[in-house]
C-alpha cells in the first residue's frame, strides 16, 4: 500500500518517528487508520491520500531549501511519493466510477 511505503520512507529519512505521528500529521487521521485499512482490506480515502500528498510536497520544498546533497535527494524521493499518492487516488476514483457504470 502506498501509505505504508510513504511511512517507511519517512521513517528512514528521520522525518517521522512513530506510526501515530504519521497517521495524525501526515494523513489527518487517527493512529488506528492504517490498521483499519489493513484489517478491512480497504483502500485509503482520497482525503488521506490528498493530505499525504500535500505534506510530501511541503516537506520536499523545505528540503530543497537546504541545498544540494542528501536533502535534495530526499526532496526528489518525496516528490515521487507525492505523485504516487495522486496515482493511487486516480486509480481509486476509476474503480469507483466503474462500479457505478460510468465510463472511466
Residue pairs with C-beta under 8 A, 6 or more apart in sequence:
1 37
1 38
1 44
2 44
2 49
2 81
2 84
2 85
2 88
3 27
3 34
3 37
3 44
3 48
3 49
3 52
4 34
5 81
5 84
6 22
6 26
6 52
6 56
6 81
6 85
7 16
7 19
7 22
7 26
7 34
9 77
9 78
9 81
10 16
10 22
10 26
11 17
11 22
13 74
15 59
16 22
16 25
16 26
19 31
19 34
20 31
23 29
23 30
23 31
23 32
23 33
23 34
24 30
24 31
25 55
26 51
26 52
26 55
27 33
27 44
27 48
27 51
27 52
28 47
28 48
28 51
29 48
33 48
36 42
37 43
37 44
43 88
43 92
44 88
44 92
46 89
46 92
46 93
49 85
49 86
49 88
49 89
49 92
50 85
50 89
52 85
53 82
53 85
53 86
53 89
56 78
56 79
56 81
56 82
56 85
57 78
57 79
57 82
59 75
59 78
60 74
60 75
60 76
60 78
60 79
60 82
61 75
63 71
63 72
63 74
63 75
63 78
64 71
64 72
64 75
66 72
93 104
94 104
97 103
97 104
98 104
